[in-house]
Amino acid sequence: MPQISLADLNAAGKADFVAALANVVEHSPWTAEKLAEQRPFAGIVQLHTALMAAIQSAEPDVQLALIRAHPDLANKTQRAAGLTAESADEQNSAGLDRLSDAEYAAFERVNNAYREKFGFPYIVCVRRHTRDSILHDFETRLRNIAKTETRRAIEEIGRISALRLDQLVIAEDRLKVHGRLSTHVLDNHAGKPAPGIALELVELAKLGEDRVIARAATNADGRTDQPLIGGRPLPIGRYELKFSIGKYYAERGVQTPDPPFLDEIPLRFAISEPEGHYHVPLLVTPWSYATYRGS
């Protein structure tokens, strides 16, 4: 999706403006037409606020049509027929294009139950979730009434559209749609940061395979050069950070048993705030370690 500056959007003809924003809300270019009439926008936050106001002020039948324009999640038939590029990227980001048989069965069950109860597809901003958290959210929301789910669907469309605008529009201000996950290793045995420690971030799954999200090594400051997750939401879910400690101390000539008491250290933690900052440090010696949620 080519990016466009907010200044160019403000100056564009109506047809070009609508074409640029046509897919910000799934199969609903009327939302872009409404926005075209309200220019100029001072920032992307104002643009998104106007978009949500247009959706929330629409007639109930128009809102329902907007909700129904969205695809089911992990639906093989719909994927074969072709999703929009935006929906495909979003579903793929959560691994919905490579589910286990058990996960496909679980998604099919909850999709059918949700449609049968509410008459429209379940909508969630999948970039804020893992496979496990989507299934958990499905089950939780199945207990709601239709009025509540209509409101929830529009809220999720708001989150989806904010992320799509963030990827599309270049502006001086920013939407608060990104989180950050970082780490820092301190060698308490040497009393300084620990460089050269290989680490791996894994997304844990109940029904399918765990996914490696990032691999990195600590730098001279004991940190990774880039956040483990950054520039996007932190998907809600359970994770494991694995640190290769045994090799680090062996390379520094520290006397340890063979095999070492601590070789690979796994830290398991959960993320519940997609737009938050999670800092998961490791304080380590050859015989002990500790962690906490930092900032």
Salt bridges, closest charged atoms under 4 A:
GLU26 OE1 - ARG164 NH2 2.97
ASP72 OD1 - ARG115 NE 2.96
GLU90 OE2 - ARG164 NE 2.71
ASP97 OD1 - ARG98 NH1 2.53
GLU103 OE2 - ARG131 NH1 3.36
ASP132 OD2 - ARG238 NH2 3.59
ASP137 OD2 - ARG141 NH1 3.15
ASP137 OD1 - ARG152 NH2 3.87
GLU139 OE2 - ARG109 NH2 2.57
GLU149 OE1 - ARG141 NE 2.86
GLU155 OE2 - ARG151 NE 3.93
GLU155 OE1 - ARG152 NE 3.64
GLU156 OE2 - ARG152 NH2 3.52
GLU156 OE2 - ARG159 NH1 2.74
ASP166 OD1 - ARG174 NH2 3.35
ASP166 OD2 - HIS178 NE2 2.87
GLU200 OE2 - ARG215 NE 2.86
GLU203 OE2 - ARG131 NH2 3.38
GLU203 OE1 - ARG211 NH2 3.06
ASP221 OD2 - ARG223 NE 2.85
GLU240 OE1 - LYS242 NZ 3.75
GLU240 OE2 - ARG268 NE 2.79
GLU251 OE1 - ARG252 NH1 3.78
GLU273 OE2 - ARG293 NH1 3.43
GLU275 OE2 - ARG128 NE 2.93
